[in-house]
Amino acid sequence: MAHRFPTKVLALGAALALILGAMPVATAADLDTMAQTLSDLRRQVEQLSADLTLQKEDRRGRLRALDGEKAELQVQLRQQELRRSQLQQALDSEKAVRAEIVAEGQALTPAVVESIAAVRGSVKMSMPFRLQERLDELDKLEGELAAETITPREAAQRLWSFSEDELRLSKENAIDRQVITSDGQEVLVDVARLGMVAMYYKTEAGQVGWAVREAGAWKWKPTTNTAEQQQILELFDALEKQIRVGFFELPGALVAGGAQ
């Protein structure tokens, strides 16, 4: 007995047959190409995955390095904060000590000022050896004390050193060079100093003389007396030859022998 199919089923089957008939039949070459493409895509995916893994590891390594640098910087920051605190404490302590010194020095200041004035008077009365330079040094010391750029104790120490230098000048015989005023003109000359008792000069032109005090001021007195000139030149010659001991007959000097 023959089976009979519905008309719609027959029509659907016919349509499927037509579609399948229209589709191209895949060849072995096509299948190989598709397999190769899939293989290439798989390798690319694996490479990208490996690259991504490497990037993640590199990022984690950099983060660890940054964490280490951050920790080191934090240690340095704490050290700097500690140092700053220590320096501030030292500064505060120094300020306190200086305030005490200033307070103590207020009573010392008048005595130092009086001592500077006394030393200045002594310098003005002494031989005119670089006189203005020595007076300028005292003026500078007094000015710094008045401006409070130095403490009275520091001023007293410097004044003591200055006085020691003055004492040294009074004990030595030496040849030096300085500017003097002769006949109204400033002249650079050689000077022979016998302590702070007498001073003689010699110009490059051969003129000689000595320092004299007249009317409360120092003057440089030239001499044209042959004997006096010879005596002064012999003194210069002896001092230039490092002869520090002996008897010299000199003009204008009450005592000019035996100095060392």
RANORTA-V225495 format. One record per residue. N is the residue number from 1. PHI is phi in degrees with one decimal (999 if undefined). PSI is psi in whole degrees, -180 to 180 (* if undefined). D_FIRST is the distance of its C-alpha to the first C-alpha in whole Angstrom. Layout:
n->N phi->PHI psi->PSI d_first->D_FIRST
n->N phi->PHI psi->PSI d_first->D_FIRST
This chain:
n->1 phi->999 psi->124 d_first->0
n->2 phi->-75.5 psi->139 d_first->4
n->3 phi->-84.5 psi->145 d_first->7
n->4 phi->-119.1 psi->125 d_first->10
n->5 phi->-96.5 psi->150 d_first->13
n->6 phi->-64.6 psi->155 d_first->16
n->7 phi->-63.0 psi->-40 d_first->18
n->8 phi->-63.7 psi->-38 d_first->21
n->9 phi->-66.8 psi->-41 d_first->19
n->10 phi->-64.7 psi->-39 d_first->19
n->11 phi->-67.0 psi->-40 d_first->22
n->12 phi->-65.4 psi->-40 d_first->24
n->13 phi->-64.5 psi->-40 d_first->22
n->14 phi->-63.8 psi->-39 d_first->24
n->15 phi->-65.0 psi->-44 d_first->27
n->16 phi->-61.8 psi->-38 d_first->27
n->17 phi->-63.8 psi->-40 d_first->26
n->18 phi->-64.5 psi->-42 d_first->29
n->19 phi->-64.9 psi->-48 d_first->31
n->20 phi->-63.5 psi->-33 d_first->31
n->21 phi->-70.0 psi->-31 d_first->31
n->22 phi->-79.2 psi->-26 d_first->35
n->23 phi->-71.5 psi->141 d_first->36
n->24 phi->-73.7 psi->150 d_first->38
n->25 phi->-88.0 psi->124 d_first->37
n->26 phi->-66.8 psi->133 d_first->40
n->27 phi->-96.2 psi->170 d_first->42
n->28 phi->-62.9 psi->-35 d_first->44
n->29 phi->-65.9 psi->-40 d_first->47
n->30 phi->-63.7 psi->-41 d_first->46
n->31 phi->-64.5 psi->-39 d_first->45
n->32 phi->-64.4 psi->-40 d_first->49
n->33 phi->-63.7 psi->-44 d_first->50
n->34 phi->-62.9 psi->-40 d_first->49
n->35 phi->-65.7 psi->-40 d_first->50
n->36 phi->-66.4 psi->-40 d_first->53
n->37 phi->-62.7 psi->-44 d_first->54
n->38 phi->-62.3 psi->-39 d_first->52
n->39 phi->-65.6 psi->-42 d_first->55
n->40 phi->-63.2 psi->-43 d_first->58
n->41 phi->-62.8 psi->-38 d_first->57
n->42 phi->-65.6 psi->-42 d_first->57
n->43 phi->-64.7 psi->-39 d_first->60
n->44 phi->-63.2 psi->-42 d_first->62
n->45 phi->-63.1 psi->-44 d_first->61
n->46 phi->-63.6 psi->-41 d_first->62
n->47 phi->-65.0 psi->-43 d_first->65
n->48 phi->-63.0 psi->-38 d_first->66
n->49 phi->-64.9 psi->-42 d_first->65
n->50 phi->-65.5 psi->-42 d_first->68
n->51 phi->-62.1 psi->-42 d_first->70
n->52 phi->-63.3 psi->-39 d_first->70
n->53 phi->-64.0 psi->-42 d_first->71
n->54 phi->-63.3 psi->-41 d_first->74
n->55 phi->-62.8 psi->-40 d_first->75
n->56 phi->-63.3 psi->-42 d_first->74
n->57 phi->-65.0 psi->-42 d_first->76
n->58 phi->-63.4 psi->-41 d_first->79
n->59 phi->-65.0 psi->-42 d_first->79
n->60 phi->-62.9 psi->-39 d_first->80
n->61 phi->-63.7 psi->-43 d_first->82
n->62 phi->-66.3 psi->-38 d_first->84
n->63 phi->-63.9 psi->-41 d_first->84
n->64 phi->-63.8 psi->-41 d_first->85
n->65 phi->-63.5 psi->-43 d_first->88
n->66 phi->-63.5 psi->-38 d_first->89
n->67 phi->-63.0 psi->-40 d_first->89
n->68 phi->-65.0 psi->-43 d_first->92
n->69 phi->-63.1 psi->-40 d_first->94
n->70 phi->-61.2 psi->-44 d_first->93
n->71 phi->-63.4 psi->-41 d_first->95
n->72 phi->-65.1 psi->-42 d_first->97
n->73 phi->-64.1 psi->-37 d_first->98
n->74 phi->-65.1 psi->-38 d_first->98
n->75 phi->-64.5 psi->-46 d_first->101
n->76 phi->-61.6 psi->-40 d_first->103
n->77 phi->-62.1 psi->-43 d_first->103
n->78 phi->-64.7 psi->-38 d_first->104
n->79 phi->-64.5 psi->-42 d_first->107
n->80 phi->-66.2 psi->-38 d_first->108
n->81 phi->-64.7 psi->-39 d_first->108
n->82 phi->-65.9 psi->-43 d_first->110
n->83 phi->-63.8 psi->-42 d_first->113
n->84 phi->-61.9 psi->-41 d_first->113
n->85 phi->-63.5 psi->-42 d_first->114
n->86 phi->-64.9 psi->-42 d_first->116
n->87 phi->-64.9 psi->-39 d_first->118
n->88 phi->-64.5 psi->-40 d_first->118
n->89 phi->-63.9 psi->-42 d_first->120
n->90 phi->-63.6 psi->-41 d_first->122
n->91 phi->-64.6 psi->-43 d_first->123
n->92 phi->-62.5 psi->-41 d_first->124
n->93 phi->-65.0 psi->-41 d_first->126
n->94 phi->-63.9 psi->-41 d_first->128
n->95 phi->-62.2 psi->-41 d_first->128
n->96 phi->-64.8 psi->-43 d_first->130
n->97 phi->-64.5 psi->-43 d_first->132
n->98 phi->-64.8 psi->-37 d_first->133
n->99 phi->-62.3 psi->-39 d_first->134
n->100 phi->-65.4 psi->-41 d_first->136
n->101 phi->-64.3 psi->-42 d_first->138
n->102 phi->-63.1 psi->-42 d_first->138
n->103 phi->-63.7 psi->-42 d_first->140
n->104 phi->-68.4 psi->-33 d_first->142
n->105 phi->-75.9 psi->-17 d_first->143
n->106 phi->-59.2 psi->-35 d_first->144
n->107 phi->-78.0 psi->-23 d_first->147
n->108 phi->-84.2 psi->-26 d_first->148
n->109 phi->-53.7 psi->-50 d_first->147
n->110 phi->-58.5 psi->-38 d_first->151
n->111 phi->-66.4 psi->-39 d_first->152
n->112 phi->-66.9 psi->-43 d_first->150
n->113 phi->-60.3 psi->-42 d_first->151
n->114 phi->-64.7 psi->-39 d_first->155
n->115 phi->-67.2 psi->-40 d_first->155
n->116 phi->-61.2 psi->-42 d_first->153
n->117 phi->-62.8 psi->-40 d_first->156
n->118 phi->-66.2 psi->-43 d_first->159
n->119 phi->-66.2 psi->-39 d_first->157
n->120 phi->-59.9 psi->-43 d_first->157
n->121 phi->-61.7 psi->-39 d_first->161
n->122 phi->-65.6 psi->-40 d_first->161
n->123 phi->-64.5 psi->-42 d_first->159
n->124 phi->-62.4 psi->-32 d_first->161
n->125 phi->-82.7 psi->-18 d_first->164
n->126 phi->-78.2 psi->178 d_first->163
n->127 phi->-60.5 psi->148 d_first->164
n->128 phi->-79.0 psi->52 d_first->162
n->129 phi->-87.1 psi->110 d_first->159
n->130 phi->44.5 psi->48 d_first->156
n->131 phi->-60.7 psi->-47 d_first->157
n->132 phi->-65.2 psi->-37 d_first->155
n->133 phi->-62.7 psi->-42 d_first->152
n->134 phi->-68.1 psi->-40 d_first->153
n->135 phi->-67.9 psi->-37 d_first->153
n->136 phi->-63.0 psi->-37 d_first->150
n->137 phi->-64.6 psi->-40 d_first->148
n->138 phi->-67.6 psi->-39 d_first->150
n->139 phi->-63.3 psi->-41 d_first->149
n->140 phi->-63.4 psi->-43 d_first->145
n->141 phi->-61.5 psi->-46 d_first->146
n->142 phi->-65.8 psi->-37 d_first->147
n->143 phi->-65.6 psi->-42 d_first->145
n->144 phi->-66.1 psi->-36 d_first->142
n->145 phi->-65.6 psi->-42 d_first->143
n->146 phi->-66.6 psi->-36 d_first->144
n->147 phi->-80.8 psi->-4 d_first->140
n->148 phi->61.6 psi->29 d_first->139
n->149 phi->-82.4 psi->-14 d_first->137
n->150 phi->-131.8 psi->156 d_first->139
n->151 phi->-83.4 psi->160 d_first->140
n->152 phi->-57.0 psi->-34 d_first->144
n->153 phi->-65.9 psi->-43 d_first->143
n->154 phi->-64.7 psi->-40 d_first->142
n->155 phi->-62.9 psi->-41 d_first->145
n->156 phi->-64.2 psi->-39 d_first->147
n->157 phi->-65.4 psi->-43 d_first->146
n->158 phi->-67.0 psi->-37 d_first->146
n->159 phi->-64.9 psi->-37 d_first->149
n->160 phi->-63.6 psi->-43 d_first->150
n->161 phi->-63.4 psi->-40 d_first->149
n->162 phi->-62.2 psi->-42 d_first->151
n->163 phi->-65.3 psi->-37 d_first->154
n->164 phi->-63.8 psi->-39 d_first->153
n->165 phi->-64.2 psi->-40 d_first->153
n->166 phi->-62.9 psi->-40 d_first->156
n->167 phi->-65.1 psi->-39 d_first->158
n->168 phi->-62.7 psi->-41 d_first->157
n->169 phi->-60.2 psi->-35 d_first->158
n->170 phi->-74.0 psi->-14 d_first->161
n->171 phi->-104.2 psi->-9 d_first->162
n->172 phi->-116.6 psi->148 d_first->161
n->173 phi->-105.9 psi->131 d_first->162
n->174 phi->-158.0 psi->161 d_first->160
n->175 phi->-106.4 psi->135 d_first->160
n->176 phi->-142.4 psi->-178 d_first->157
n->177 phi->-128.8 psi->140 d_first->156
n->178 phi->-158.7 psi->168 d_first->156
n->179 phi->-91.8 psi->131 d_first->157
n->180 phi->-123.5 psi->165 d_first->161
n->181 phi->-105.9 psi->116 d_first->162
n->182 phi->-128.8 psi->125 d_first->165
n->183 phi->55.1 psi->37 d_first->167
n->184 phi->79.2 psi->5 d_first->165
n->185 phi->-122.7 psi->145 d_first->162
n->186 phi->-85.3 psi->130 d_first->159
n->187 phi->-133.9 psi->136 d_first->160
n->188 phi->-84.9 psi->122 d_first->157
n->189 phi->-132.9 psi->166 d_first->160
n->190 phi->-86.1 psi->138 d_first->160
n->191 phi->-124.0 psi->138 d_first->162
n->192 phi->-106.8 psi->118 d_first->164
n->193 phi->-110.1 psi->126 d_first->163
n->194 phi->-103.5 psi->91 d_first->165
n->195 phi->55.3 psi->-135 d_first->164
n->196 phi->-117.2 psi->34 d_first->164
n->197 phi->-99.6 psi->-41 d_first->168
n->198 phi->-151.5 psi->150 d_first->168
n->199 phi->-137.6 psi->136 d_first->166
n->200 phi->-125.0 psi->152 d_first->167
n->201 phi->-129.4 psi->160 d_first->165
n->202 phi->-144.6 psi->125 d_first->165
n->203 phi->-87.5 psi->167 d_first->164
n->204 phi->-64.8 psi->-25 d_first->162
n->205 phi->-82.3 psi->-3 d_first->165
n->206 phi->95.0 psi->2 d_first->168
n->207 phi->-75.7 psi->141 d_first->169
n->208 phi->-129.9 psi->163 d_first->169
n->209 phi->-179.4 psi->-166 d_first->170
n->210 phi->-149.6 psi->169 d_first->169
n->211 phi->-87.2 psi->133 d_first->168
n->212 phi->-130.5 psi->150 d_first->171
n->213 phi->-105.1 psi->120 d_first->170
n->214 phi->-132.8 psi->132 d_first->172
n->215 phi->53.4 psi->40 d_first->172
n->216 phi->76.3 psi->11 d_first->170
n->217 phi->-136.9 psi->153 d_first->167
n->218 phi->-86.3 psi->138 d_first->167
n->219 phi->-134.1 psi->159 d_first->168
n->220 phi->-107.5 psi->114 d_first->168
n->221 phi->-100.3 psi->114 d_first->171
n->222 phi->-78.8 psi->160 d_first->172
n->223 phi->-133.1 psi->141 d_first->175
n->224 phi->-111.4 psi->4 d_first->177
n->225 phi->-73.2 psi->125 d_first->179
n->226 phi->-60.7 psi->-41 d_first->179
n->227 phi->-66.1 psi->-43 d_first->180
n->228 phi->-65.3 psi->-42 d_first->177
n->229 phi->-59.6 psi->-43 d_first->175
n->230 phi->-64.6 psi->-41 d_first->175
n->231 phi->-61.6 psi->-44 d_first->175
n->232 phi->-67.0 psi->-42 d_first->171
n->233 phi->-64.4 psi->-36 d_first->170
n->234 phi->-65.6 psi->-36 d_first->171
n->235 phi->-63.7 psi->-47 d_first->169
n->236 phi->-59.4 psi->-43 d_first->166
n->237 phi->-62.8 psi->-42 d_first->167
n->238 phi->-65.9 psi->-44 d_first->167
n->239 phi->-68.0 psi->-36 d_first->164
n->240 phi->-65.9 psi->-29 d_first->162
n->241 phi->-90.4 psi->12 d_first->163
n->242 phi->64.8 psi->27 d_first->162
n->243 phi->-86.6 psi->104 d_first->165
n->244 phi->-99.7 psi->-13 d_first->165
n->245 phi->-121.2 psi->135 d_first->168
n->246 phi->158.0 psi->179 d_first->172
n->247 phi->-112.1 psi->127 d_first->175
n->248 phi->-125.3 psi->129 d_first->174
n->249 phi->-91.0 psi->117 d_first->177
n->250 phi->-130.6 psi->148 d_first->175
n->251 phi->-77.7 psi->147 d_first->176
n->252 phi->75.8 psi->7 d_first->175
n->253 phi->-123.2 psi->130 d_first->174
n->254 phi->-72.7 psi->-43 d_first->177
n->255 phi->-131.0 psi->123 d_first->175
n->256 phi->-141.6 psi->38 d_first->173
n->257 phi->-137.8 psi->153 d_first->173
n->258 phi->76.1 psi->4 d_first->172
n->259 phi->-74.7 psi->145 d_first->168
n->260 phi->-125.7 psi->* d_first->165
